[in-house]
C-alpha cells in the first residue's frame, strides 16, 4: 500500500519535469497569440457587415420591383442582376456573420424601406429614372463604406469579403450608369 502512495507523487513530479523541459524547448510565438485576437471583428467590421447586409436586403427588393415595373430591357436586366448578385452576397455575409458571432438586422433600414415603398408607387419612365438614380446613389454609398472596410477593417475574413463585395458593387454601379445613359 505504501508503494502506491509514493508512486502517484513521483509520477506527478516526473510529468511536471518533462513538461517543464518541453516548454523550455519551445520558443514563444507572438504571432500565435495575435492570430487569436485578430479573429475578433472590430466595431468597423461589425458596422460594415450590418450596413452591407441591409443594403443587400434593400437592393433585392428594389431589383424585384425593377424586374416587374421597369419599362426598358436595360432596367429589367439590371434589376435581375441586382436580385441575383445581392442574394448571393447576402448569403456570404450571413454565413460570415454567423461564423464570427455578429448579429445582423433582419430588414433594410427605415430609409431603405421608405425608398422601396416610394418606388412601389411610381410607374412608367418615372419609375425607371427613380430606380436608376436611387440605386446609383445607394451603390456609391455602399462602395465608399466597402472601400473603408477594405482599408481600415481588422478581421481578415470580413476584409476579404469586403474585397469581393467591392468588385460586385463597382460592376453594378457601371451597369446602372450605363442603363441611365442608354
HELIX and SHEET records of a PDB file:
HELIX    1   1 UNK A    2  UNK A   25  1                                  24    
HELIX    2   2 UNK A   30  UNK A   38  1                                   9    
HELIX    3   3 UNK A   43  UNK A   69  1                                  27    
HELIX    4   4 UNK A   73  UNK A  100  1                                  28    
HELIX    5   5 UNK A  110  UNK A  121  1                                  12    
HELIX    6   6 UNK A  124  UNK A  152  1                                  29    
HELIX    7   7 UNK A  156  UNK A  181  1                                  26    
END                                                                             
